Amino acid sequence: MPDDVQGSRLGSRGRLKQGLARLQLESAAQGATLLIYHRVGGGTADELDLPVPAFAQQVDELVRHDVVSLDTALDRLDAGDLRPSVVLTFDDGFEDVYENAWPLLRERAVPFTVYLASSFVSRPMVWEGSTAKGSAGRGMSWVQLRELVDSGLCTIGNHTHNHVPPGNLGPDELDACTEAIKQNLGVTPRHFTYPWGVRVPGMEGPLRERFRSASSGELGRNLPTTDRMRLLRVPVRQSDPAAFFAAKLAGQLGPERTYARIVRLAKSLGVRG
């Protein structure tokens, strides 16, 4: 879909992002860019719920880049390898990811990570603080998750058992999730991402004892010097036009940073849209 057509369909947010992306003239950045996805084809207006056609277009763009597994990306960083790479991560474990994203990723052999909130397997994805309510999707089943793992394309990560708020995060949540994954999938998760995308500094010790990496929603690229317990990621949203998404794939995060500042300013002024 041409960017001008897509931008017109996405409304004010899409047009703003389209303009910001056109200002981005840098070459591809070094290091690993970890993309954050949540839902695909859930049929809601939530910014974290991508329509299937938009995701399919993104997959077409993704395969033009060096998309690798999370472990491969970390292996490269450990070796001091600065080649640009992209890692796909899906938070929570929504069933629509299995139904709508998985067929596209399987067809193109694209590796990805699912950070699983394990108590929501086969259940509505509504946790403390959630605003989804009636629009909440369901979690994947263990059978569906097993299919992903057995494909060799999917890495299962730990996203706590109950998707708890930052103030409630403790080692018990990490261990309950890991145990559920081990019992049902026969694998031990080596990677973690914080619920709500918020780092909890007091948890870094327990995380280092249990995982190879931990990530949050903090924006940025990952270099050999990046703390493996503080990996940075890049959100993908429903309103991202093609050029804006392409900039993210290349690790060019200036447009995203500018957009985030504009959104924060608009919210402080009470502006919606």
VEXVEXVO-907397 format. One record per residue (C-alpha): residue in one letter; x negated, y, z. Coordinates in nm, 4 decimals. Example, Ala and Ser with C-alpha at 12.3 -4.5 7.8 and 13.67 -1.06 7.14 Angstrom:
REC  resn  xx  yy  zz
REC  A  -1.2300  -0.4500  0.7800 .
REC  S  -1.3670  -0.1060  0.7140 .
//
This chain:
REC  resn  xx  yy  zz
REC  M  0.0000  0.0000  0.0000 .
REC  P  -0.1523  0.3389  -0.0974 .
REC  D  -0.2467  0.5505  0.2017 .
REC  D  -0.0309  0.8459  0.0967 .
REC  V  0.2777  0.6236  0.0764 .
REC  Q  0.1996  0.4514  0.4047 .
REC  G  0.1391  0.7811  0.5853 .
REC  S  0.4759  0.9194  0.4734 .
REC  R  0.6521  0.6139  0.6132 .
REC  L  0.4785  0.6318  0.9495 .
REC  G  0.5981  0.9770  1.0498 .
REC  S  0.4052  1.2500  1.2266 .
REC  R  0.1615  1.0183  1.4053 .
REC  G  0.0680  0.8408  1.0836 .
REC  R  0.0209  1.1664  0.8922 .
REC  L  -0.1989  1.3077  1.1687 .
REC  K  -0.4139  0.9948  1.1709 .
REC  Q  -0.4361  0.9947  0.7920 .
REC  G  -0.5721  1.3487  0.7980 .
REC  L  -0.8225  1.2670  1.0709 .
REC  A  -0.9472  0.9617  0.8811 .
REC  R  -1.0189  1.1738  0.5741 .
REC  L  -1.2594  1.3819  0.7813 .
REC  Q  -1.4636  1.0745  0.8733 .
REC  L  -1.7652  1.0577  0.6423 .
REC  E  -2.0085  0.8414  0.8392 .
REC  S  -2.1475  0.5127  0.7128 .
REC  A  -2.0650  0.1899  0.8948 .
REC  A  -2.1766  0.2017  1.2569 .
REC  Q  -2.4067  -0.0521  1.4182 .
REC  G  -2.3020  -0.3174  1.6659 .
REC  A  -1.9791  -0.5028  1.7399 .
REC  T  -1.6326  -0.3482  1.7159 .
REC  L  -1.3722  -0.5383  1.9212 .
REC  L  -1.0182  -0.4703  1.7996 .
REC  I  -0.7239  -0.4910  2.0422 .
REC  Y  -0.3981  -0.6407  1.9165 .
REC  H  -0.0916  -0.7384  2.1191 .
REC  R  0.2155  -0.8295  1.9094 .
REC  V  0.2728  -0.8971  1.5383 .
REC  G  0.6245  -0.8964  1.3954 .
REC  G  0.8098  -0.8579  1.7235 .
REC  G  1.0559  -0.6215  1.5584 .
REC  T  1.0227  -0.3392  1.8107 .
REC  A  0.9178  0.0243  1.7763 .
REC  D  0.6413  -0.0251  2.0324 .
REC  E  0.3068  0.1082  1.9076 .
REC  L  0.1461  -0.2228  2.0075 .
REC  D  0.3862  -0.4276  1.7915 .
REC  L  0.2633  -0.4376  1.4298 .
REC  P  0.5069  -0.5189  1.1471 .
REC  V  0.4005  -0.8292  0.9574 .
REC  P  0.3402  -0.6452  0.6240 .
REC  A  0.1100  -0.3986  0.8007 .
REC  F  -0.0854  -0.6788  0.9661 .
REC  A  -0.1111  -0.8681  0.6364 .
REC  Q  -0.2572  -0.5566  0.4758 .
REC  Q  -0.5046  -0.5304  0.7619 .
REC  V  -0.6128  -0.8920  0.7138 .
REC  D  -0.6816  -0.8134  0.3473 .
REC  E  -0.9126  -0.5353  0.4668 .
REC  L  -1.0641  -0.7415  0.7474 .
REC  V  -1.1965  -1.0126  0.5170 .
REC  R  -1.4066  -0.7485  0.3408 .
REC  H  -1.5992  -0.7057  0.6658 .
REC  D  -1.8129  -0.9354  0.8794 .
REC  V  -1.5469  -1.0738  1.1153 .
REC  V  -1.7023  -1.3088  1.3704 .
REC  S  -1.6040  -1.4864  1.6900 .
REC  L  -1.6623  -1.3127  2.0213 .
REC  D  -1.9423  -1.5547  2.1099 .
REC  T  -2.1139  -1.4962  1.7759 .
REC  A  -2.0951  -1.1209  1.8281 .
REC  L  -2.2496  -1.1560  2.1744 .
REC  D  -2.5188  -1.3933  2.0455 .
REC  R  -2.6176  -1.1278  1.7935 .
REC  L  -2.6254  -0.8532  2.0544 .
REC  D  -2.8324  -1.0728  2.2864 .
REC  A  -3.0823  -1.1125  2.0013 .
REC  G  -3.0935  -0.7364  1.9388 .
REC  D  -2.9086  -0.7760  1.6077 .
REC  L  -2.7428  -0.4439  1.5153 .
REC  R  -2.5551  -0.5595  1.2057 .
REC  P  -2.1996  -0.4184  1.2006 .
REC  S  -1.9450  -0.6834  1.2968 .
REC  V  -1.5767  -0.6998  1.3886 .
REC  V  -1.4067  -0.9169  1.6523 .
REC  L  -1.0285  -0.9643  1.6691 .
REC  T  -0.8745  -0.9919  2.0149 .
REC  F  -0.5084  -1.0470  2.1012 .
REC  D  -0.4016  -0.9647  2.4557 .
REC  D  -0.1386  -1.1538  2.6582 .
REC  G  -0.0518  -1.4486  2.4297 .
REC  F  0.2729  -1.3449  2.2604 .
REC  E  0.4525  -1.6146  2.0614 .
REC  D  0.4958  -1.3819  1.7632 .
REC  V  0.1168  -1.3875  1.7241 .
REC  Y  0.1440  -1.7619  1.6658 .
REC  E  0.4454  -1.7240  1.4370 .
REC  N  0.3292  -1.4282  1.2280 .
REC  A  -0.0431  -1.3611  1.2695 .
REC  W  -0.1727  -1.7169  1.2924 .
REC  P  -0.0632  -1.8281  0.9409 .
REC  L  -0.2429  -1.5290  0.7878 .
REC  L  -0.5582  -1.5776  0.9946 .
REC  R  -0.5638  -1.9526  0.9291 .
REC  E  -0.5281  -1.9038  0.5542 .
REC  R  -0.8279  -1.6679  0.5456 .
REC  A  -1.0283  -1.8553  0.8126 .
REC  V  -1.0547  -1.5451  1.0315 .
REC  P  -1.1831  -1.6134  1.3854 .
REC  F  -1.0112  -1.4452  1.6795 .
REC  T  -0.9717  -1.4460  2.0572 .
REC  V  -0.6488  -1.4735  2.2582 .
REC  Y  -0.6748  -1.3351  2.6111 .
REC  L  -0.4056  -1.5366  2.7862 .
REC  A  -0.1911  -1.4306  3.0827 .
REC  S  -0.1289  -1.7913  3.1767 .
REC  S  0.1839  -1.7702  3.3932 .
REC  F  0.3813  -1.6394  3.0943 .
REC  V  0.3294  -1.9431  2.8717 .
REC  S  0.6720  -2.0241  2.7185 .
REC  R  0.8291  -1.7440  2.9248 .
REC  P  0.9435  -1.3846  2.8606 .
REC  M  0.6461  -1.1493  2.8761 .
REC  V  0.7742  -0.9212  3.1526 .
REC  W  0.5378  -0.8459  3.4391 .
REC  E  0.5146  -0.5957  3.7219 .
REC  G  0.5136  -0.2465  3.5717 .
REC  S  0.6304  -0.3656  3.2287 .
REC  T  0.8719  -0.1409  3.0399 .
REC  A  0.9583  -0.4064  2.7788 .
REC  K  1.2701  -0.5429  2.9542 .
REC  G  1.5164  -0.6584  2.6854 .
REC  S  1.2613  -0.6150  2.4039 .
REC  A  1.0029  -0.8406  2.5677 .
REC  G  0.8647  -1.1211  2.3564 .
REC  R  0.7977  -1.4734  2.4775 .
REC  G  0.4629  -1.6270  2.5477 .
REC  M  0.3203  -1.9015  2.3303 .
REC  S  0.3648  -2.2591  2.4448 .
REC  W  0.0742  -2.4803  2.5438 .
REC  V  0.1393  -2.6861  2.2303 .
REC  Q  0.1014  -2.3759  2.0142 .
REC  L  -0.2102  -2.2678  2.2026 .
REC  R  -0.3576  -2.6147  2.1596 .
REC  E  -0.3109  -2.5852  1.7832 .
REC  L  -0.5037  -2.2585  1.7845 .
REC  V  -0.7878  -2.4043  1.9909 .
REC  D  -0.8092  -2.7230  1.7845 .
REC  S  -0.8453  -2.5179  1.4653 .
REC  G  -1.1887  -2.3994  1.5748 .
REC  L  -1.0919  -2.0414  1.4875 .
REC  C  -0.9480  -1.9358  1.8239 .
REC  T  -1.1304  -1.8611  2.1473 .
REC  I  -0.9101  -1.8572  2.4581 .
REC  G  -0.9987  -1.5929  2.7158 .
REC  N  -0.8786  -1.5160  3.0678 .
REC  H  -0.6299  -1.2282  3.1151 .
REC  T  -0.5344  -1.3239  3.4739 .
REC  H  -0.2476  -1.5526  3.5683 .
REC  N  0.0209  -1.2913  3.6358 .
REC  H  -0.1004  -0.9836  3.4420 .
REC  V  -0.1298  -0.7978  3.7707 .
REC  P  -0.1762  -0.4210  3.8132 .
REC  P  -0.5384  -0.3121  3.8739 .
REC  G  -0.4837  -0.2689  4.2477 .
REC  N  -0.3738  -0.6321  4.2835 .
REC  L  -0.6571  -0.7904  4.0872 .
REC  G  -0.8591  -1.0448  4.2825 .
REC  P  -1.0602  -1.3637  4.2273 .
REC  D  -0.7494  -1.5757  4.2871 .
REC  E  -0.5907  -1.4341  3.9703 .
REC  L  -0.9014  -1.5204  3.7680 .
REC  D  -0.9202  -1.8733  3.9053 .
REC  A  -0.5501  -1.9501  3.8622 .
REC  C  -0.5684  -1.8541  3.4951 .
REC  T  -0.8881  -2.0500  3.4346 .
REC  E  -0.7434  -2.3594  3.6039 .
REC  A  -0.4237  -2.3441  3.3969 .
REC  I  -0.6246  -2.3162  3.0749 .
REC  K  -0.8555  -2.6033  3.1727 .
REC  Q  -0.5666  -2.8318  3.2671 .
REC  N  -0.3573  -2.7629  2.9581 .
REC  L  -0.6146  -2.6966  2.6855 .
REC  G  -0.9264  -2.8739  2.8081 .
REC  V  -1.1457  -2.5661  2.7691 .
REC  T  -1.2983  -2.3286  3.0235 .
REC  P  -1.2559  -1.9607  2.9344 .
REC  R  -1.5860  -1.7729  2.9152 .
REC  H  -1.4444  -1.4269  2.8465 .
REC  F  -1.2118  -1.1948  3.0365 .
REC  T  -1.0219  -0.8761  2.9647 .
REC  Y  -0.8608  -0.6561  3.2277 .
REC  P  -0.4795  -0.6344  3.2450 .
REC  W  -0.3624  -0.2859  3.1514 .
REC  G  -0.7091  -0.2241  3.0034 .
REC  V  -0.8312  -0.0712  3.3303 .
REC  R  -1.1666  -0.1737  3.4769 .
REC  V  -1.1832  -0.2527  3.8485 .
REC  P  -1.5453  -0.1848  3.9551 .
REC  G  -1.5149  -0.4015  4.2665 .
REC  M  -1.4403  -0.7045  4.0475 .
REC  E  -1.7628  -0.7001  3.8479 .
REC  G  -1.9373  -0.9365  4.0897 .
REC  P  -1.6705  -1.2085  4.0678 .
REC  L  -1.6514  -1.1583  3.6910 .
REC  R  -2.0271  -1.2066  3.6455 .
REC  E  -2.0044  -1.5301  3.8426 .
REC  R  -1.7299  -1.6677  3.6172 .
REC  F  -1.7601  -1.5265  3.2647 .
REC  R  -2.0004  -1.4428  2.9870 .
REC  S  -1.8181  -1.1175  2.9139 .
REC  A  -1.5474  -0.8856  3.0399 .
REC  S  -1.3784  -0.6099  2.8422 .
REC  S  -1.1325  -0.3292  2.9017 .
REC  G  -0.9387  -0.0760  2.6983 .
REC  E  -1.2225  0.1752  2.7122 .
REC  L  -1.2975  0.2966  2.3599 .
REC  G  -1.6309  0.2349  2.1925 .
REC  R  -1.8667  0.0066  1.9993 .
REC  N  -2.0877  -0.2547  2.1601 .
REC  L  -2.4659  -0.2507  2.1269 .
REC  P  -2.7408  -0.4745  2.2683 .
REC  T  -2.7643  -0.2364  2.5651 .
REC  T  -2.3908  -0.2568  2.6462 .
REC  D  -2.3201  -0.4236  2.9815 .
REC  R  -2.1531  -0.7572  2.9019 .
REC  M  -1.9115  -0.6979  3.1908 .
REC  R  -1.8125  -0.3629  3.0395 .
REC  L  -1.7467  -0.4418  2.6753 .
REC  L  -1.5659  -0.1671  2.4858 .
REC  R  -1.2727  -0.2182  2.2516 .
REC  V  -1.0673  -0.0322  1.9909 .
REC  P  -0.6847  -0.0332  1.9914 .
REC  V  -0.4807  -0.1064  1.6781 .
REC  R  -0.1400  0.0609  1.6718 .
REC  Q  0.1737  0.0496  1.4609 .
REC  S  0.1213  0.4082  1.3423 .
REC  D  -0.2331  0.3504  1.2098 .
REC  P  -0.2444  0.4224  0.8339 .
REC  A  -0.4854  0.2247  0.6181 .
REC  A  -0.7670  0.4815  0.6164 .
REC  F  -0.7486  0.5196  0.9946 .
REC  F  -0.7682  0.1415  1.0384 .
REC  A  -1.0578  0.1206  0.7919 .
REC  A  -1.2491  0.3765  0.9981 .
REC  K  -1.2001  0.1599  1.3068 .
REC  L  -1.3276  -0.1481  1.1241 .
REC  A  -1.6426  0.0403  1.0317 .
REC  G  -1.6945  0.1441  1.3933 .
REC  Q  -1.6244  0.5064  1.3021 .
REC  L  -1.4345  0.6131  1.6112 .
REC  G  -1.4321  0.9901  1.5719 .
REC  P  -1.0740  0.9942  1.4329 .
REC  E  -0.9468  0.7730  1.7182 .
REC  R  -1.1163  0.9889  1.9821 .
REC  T  -0.9717  1.3057  1.8301 .
REC  Y  -0.6252  1.1517  1.8059 .
REC  A  -0.6395  1.0416  2.1703 .
REC  R  -0.7341  1.3940  2.2788 .
REC  I  -0.4446  1.5402  2.0794 .
REC  V  -0.2004  1.2915  2.2335 .
REC  R  -0.3211  1.3721  2.5846 .
REC  L  -0.2851  1.7450  2.5170 .
REC  A  0.0635  1.6990  2.3700 .
REC  K  0.1741  1.4967  2.6721 .
REC  S  0.0417  1.7614  2.9101 .
REC  L  0.2509  2.0192  2.7233 .
REC  G  0.5605  1.7991  2.7235 .
REC  V  0.5548  1.7485  2.3456 .
REC  R  0.6991  1.4254  2.2058 .
REC  G  0.6771  1.2722  1.8607 .
//
